[in-house]
Amino acid sequence: MSGIAPTGRREARDGTSYVAYARTFAAPIEDVWAAVTEPDRLARWIGTWSGDPASGAVSFRMTAEGEDVAAETYRIEVCEPPRRLVTHSGGTGPEDPDGMVWQLELDLVESDGVTTLTFAQVMSDPAVAESVGPGWDYYLDRLVAAETGRDVAGVVWDDYYPGQAGFYRSAFS
């Protein structure tokens, strides 16, 4: 295992299996909401989106993985600023030839000036969990770095994968 311990956990929500993570920020809830929803703030740690959210969908492109990553359509299921966002990608259409659907749920709670983000993704396949699990630890640590003024380049993928893969595969087996 890498020197960075996995932080995700398996949990059930209404009979559906999720991988869930928590990160805390010494910041107001509105600020953390902006960090996970505004294109310029997202670009600092994972990617950016374009389009009109009022249409019910946006085009999201991961910029942290290089210039050749294709954009994906994310449908917005729930948007309750600054507390809850539920979105999903793929499953149909040419943007997802593998047919993989990613349902993401972000819940934010503030107490005494500290905001906790709980990030969860529907997850049931151990083979998918072994790469997606470390991936979200990596990206959420990049979010923390970006929001605390550290250089996101200091968060290194090789510190997460493959070292955490066995933990996440086992959690979903």
Contacts in CASP RR format, 6 or more apart in sequence:
PFRMAT RR
TARGET T0000
AUTHOR 0000-0000-0000
METHOD contacts of the structure
MODEL  1
MSGIAPTGRREARDGTSYVAYARTFAAPIEDVWAAVTEPDRLARWIGTWS
GDPASGAVSFRMTAEGEDVAAETYRIEVCEPPRRLVTHSGGTGPEDPDGM
VWQLELDLVESDGVTTLTFAQVMSDPAVAESVGPGWDYYLDRLVAAETGR
DVAGVVWDDYYPGQAGFYRSAFS
1 163 0 8 1.000
1 164 0 8 1.000
1 166 0 8 1.000
1 167 0 8 1.000
2 158 0 8 1.000
2 159 0 8 1.000
2 160 0 8 1.000
2 163 0 8 1.000
2 164 0 8 1.000
3 159 0 8 1.000
4 137 0 8 1.000
4 141 0 8 1.000
4 159 0 8 1.000
4 160 0 8 1.000
4 164 0 8 1.000
5 164 0 8 1.000
6 133 0 8 1.000
6 134 0 8 1.000
6 137 0 8 1.000
6 164 0 8 1.000
6 167 0 8 1.000
6 168 0 8 1.000
7 21 0 8 1.000
7 22 0 8 1.000
7 137 0 8 1.000
7 140 0 8 1.000
8 19 0 8 1.000
8 20 0 8 1.000
8 21 0 8 1.000
8 133 0 8 1.000
8 136 0 8 1.000
8 137 0 8 1.000
8 168 0 8 1.000
8 171 0 8 1.000
9 19 0 8 1.000
9 20 0 8 1.000
9 21 0 8 1.000
9 171 0 8 1.000
10 17 0 8 1.000
10 18 0 8 1.000
10 19 0 8 1.000
10 20 0 8 1.000
10 123 0 8 1.000
10 171 0 8 1.000
10 172 0 8 1.000
11 17 0 8 1.000
11 18 0 8 1.000
11 20 0 8 1.000
11 120 0 8 1.000
12 18 0 8 1.000
13 120 0 8 1.000
16 122 0 8 1.000
16 124 0 8 1.000
17 122 0 8 1.000
17 123 0 8 1.000
17 124 0 8 1.000
17 172 0 8 1.000
18 105 0 8 1.000
18 120 0 8 1.000
18 121 0 8 1.000
18 122 0 8 1.000
18 123 0 8 1.000
19 120 0 8 1.000
19 121 0 8 1.000
19 123 0 8 1.000
19 129 0 8 1.000
19 132 0 8 1.000
19 133 0 8 1.000
19 136 0 8 1.000
19 168 0 8 1.000
19 171 0 8 1.000
19 172 0 8 1.000
20 118 0 8 1.000
20 119 0 8 1.000
20 120 0 8 1.000
21 118 0 8 1.000
21 119 0 8 1.000
21 120 0 8 1.000
21 136 0 8 1.000
21 137 0 8 1.000
21 140 0 8 1.000
22 116 0 8 1.000
22 117 0 8 1.000
22 118 0 8 1.000
22 119 0 8 1.000
23 116 0 8 1.000
23 117 0 8 1.000
23 119 0 8 1.000
23 140 0 8 1.000
23 143 0 8 1.000
23 144 0 8 1.000
24 114 0 8 1.000
24 115 0 8 1.000
24 116 0 8 1.000
24 117 0 8 1.000
25 31 0 8 1.000
25 32 0 8 1.000
25 35 0 8 1.000
25 114 0 8 1.000
25 115 0 8 1.000
25 116 0 8 1.000
25 117 0 8 1.000
25 144 0 8 1.000
25 147 0 8 1.000
26 113 0 8 1.000
26 114 0 8 1.000
27 113 0 8 1.000
27 114 0 8 1.000
27 115 0 8 1.000
27 147 0 8 1.000
28 110 0 8 1.000
28 113 0 8 1.000
28 115 0 8 1.000
29 82 0 8 1.000
29 83 0 8 1.000
29 108 0 8 1.000
29 109 0 8 1.000
29 110 0 8 1.000
29 115 0 8 1.000
30 82 0 8 1.000
31 115 0 8 1.000
31 147 0 8 1.000
32 82 0 8 1.000
32 108 0 8 1.000
32 115 0 8 1.000
32 117 0 8 1.000
32 147 0 8 1.000
33 81 0 8 1.000
33 82 0 8 1.000
33 83 0 8 1.000
33 108 0 8 1.000
34 41 0 8 1.000
35 41 0 8 1.000
35 42 0 8 1.000
35 45 0 8 1.000
35 143 0 8 1.000
35 146 0 8 1.000
35 147 0 8 1.000
36 42 0 8 1.000
36 85 0 8 1.000
36 106 0 8 1.000
36 117 0 8 1.000
36 143 0 8 1.000
37 81 0 8 1.000
37 85 0 8 1.000
39 48 0 8 1.000
39 49 0 8 1.000
39 50 0 8 1.000
40 48 0 8 1.000
41 146 0 8 1.000
42 48 0 8 1.000
42 49 0 8 1.000
43 63 0 8 1.000
44 146 0 8 1.000
44 152 0 8 1.000
45 64 0 8 1.000
45 139 0 8 1.000
45 142 0 8 1.000
45 143 0 8 1.000
45 145 0 8 1.000
45 146 0 8 1.000
45 152 0 8 1.000
46 62 0 8 1.000
46 63 0 8 1.000
46 64 0 8 1.000
46 139 0 8 1.000
46 142 0 8 1.000
46 143 0 8 1.000
47 60 0 8 1.000
47 61 0 8 1.000
47 62 0 8 1.000
47 63 0 8 1.000
47 64 0 8 1.000
48 60 0 8 1.000
48 61 0 8 1.000
48 63 0 8 1.000
49 58 0 8 1.000
49 59 0 8 1.000
49 60 0 8 1.000
49 61 0 8 1.000
49 74 0 8 1.000
50 58 0 8 1.000
50 59 0 8 1.000
50 71 0 8 1.000
51 58 0 8 1.000
51 59 0 8 1.000
52 58 0 8 1.000
53 76 0 8 1.000
53 79 0 8 1.000
56 75 0 8 1.000
56 76 0 8 1.000
57 73 0 8 1.000
57 74 0 8 1.000
57 75 0 8 1.000
57 76 0 8 1.000
58 73 0 8 1.000
58 74 0 8 1.000
58 76 0 8 1.000
59 71 0 8 1.000
59 72 0 8 1.000
59 73 0 8 1.000
59 74 0 8 1.000
60 71 0 8 1.000
60 72 0 8 1.000
60 73 0 8 1.000
60 74 0 8 1.000
60 89 0 8 1.000
61 69 0 8 1.000
61 70 0 8 1.000
61 71 0 8 1.000
61 72 0 8 1.000
62 69 0 8 1.000
63 69 0 8 1.000
64 139 0 8 1.000
64 142 0 8 1.000
64 152 0 8 1.000
70 95 0 8 1.000
71 95 0 8 1.000
72 89 0 8 1.000
72 90 0 8 1.000
72 95 0 8 1.000
72 96 0 8 1.000
73 89 0 8 1.000
73 90 0 8 1.000
73 95 0 8 1.000
74 87 0 8 1.000
74 88 0 8 1.000
74 89 0 8 1.000
75 87 0 8 1.000
75 88 0 8 1.000
75 89 0 8 1.000
76 85 0 8 1.000
76 86 0 8 1.000
76 87 0 8 1.000
77 86 0 8 1.000
77 87 0 8 1.000
77 88 0 8 1.000
77 103 0 8 1.000
78 84 0 8 1.000
78 85 0 8 1.000
78 86 0 8 1.000
79 85 0 8 1.000
79 86 0 8 1.000
82 108 0 8 1.000
83 107 0 8 1.000
83 108 0 8 1.000
83 109 0 8 1.000
84 105 0 8 1.000
84 106 0 8 1.000
84 107 0 8 1.000
84 108 0 8 1.000
85 104 0 8 1.000
85 105 0 8 1.000
85 106 0 8 1.000
86 103 0 8 1.000
86 104 0 8 1.000
86 105 0 8 1.000
86 106 0 8 1.000
87 103 0 8 1.000
87 104 0 8 1.000
88 101 0 8 1.000
88 102 0 8 1.000
88 103 0 8 1.000
88 104 0 8 1.000
89 95 0 8 1.000
89 96 0 8 1.000
89 101 0 8 1.000
89 102 0 8 1.000
90 96 0 8 1.000
90 99 0 8 1.000
90 100 0 8 1.000
90 101 0 8 1.000
90 102 0 8 1.000
91 99 0 8 1.000
91 100 0 8 1.000
91 101 0 8 1.000
92 99 0 8 1.000
100 128 0 8 1.000
101 122 0 8 1.000
102 121 0 8 1.000
102 122 0 8 1.000
103 121 0 8 1.000
103 122 0 8 1.000
104 119 0 8 1.000
104 120 0 8 1.000
104 121 0 8 1.000
105 118 0 8 1.000
105 119 0 8 1.000
105 120 0 8 1.000
105 121 0 8 1.000
106 117 0 8 1.000
106 118 0 8 1.000
106 119 0 8 1.000
106 120 0 8 1.000
107 117 0 8 1.000
107 118 0 8 1.000
107 120 0 8 1.000
108 115 0 8 1.000
108 116 0 8 1.000
108 117 0 8 1.000
108 118 0 8 1.000
109 115 0 8 1.000
109 116 0 8 1.000
109 118 0 8 1.000
110 116 0 8 1.000
117 140 0 8 1.000
117 143 0 8 1.000
119 136 0 8 1.000
119 140 0 8 1.000
121 132 0 8 1.000
121 136 0 8 1.000
123 129 0 8 1.000
123 132 0 8 1.000
123 133 0 8 1.000
123 172 0 8 1.000
124 172 0 8 1.000
125 172 0 8 1.000
126 168 0 8 1.000
126 169 0 8 1.000
126 170 0 8 1.000
126 172 0 8 1.000
126 173 0 8 1.000
127 169 0 8 1.000
129 168 0 8 1.000
129 169 0 8 1.000
129 171 0 8 1.000
129 172 0 8 1.000
130 165 0 8 1.000
130 166 0 8 1.000
130 168 0 8 1.000
130 169 0 8 1.000
131 161 0 8 1.000
131 165 0 8 1.000
132 168 0 8 1.000
133 164 0 8 1.000
133 168 0 8 1.000
134 160 0 8 1.000
134 161 0 8 1.000
134 162 0 8 1.000
134 163 0 8 1.000
134 164 0 8 1.000
134 165 0 8 1.000
134 168 0 8 1.000
135 157 0 8 1.000
135 160 0 8 1.000
135 161 0 8 1.000
137 160 0 8 1.000
137 164 0 8 1.000
138 155 0 8 1.000
138 157 0 8 1.000
138 159 0 8 1.000
138 160 0 8 1.000
138 161 0 8 1.000
141 155 0 8 1.000
142 152 0 8 1.000
142 155 0 8 1.000
145 151 0 8 1.000
145 152 0 8 1.000
145 154 0 8 1.000
145 155 0 8 1.000
146 152 0 8 1.000
END
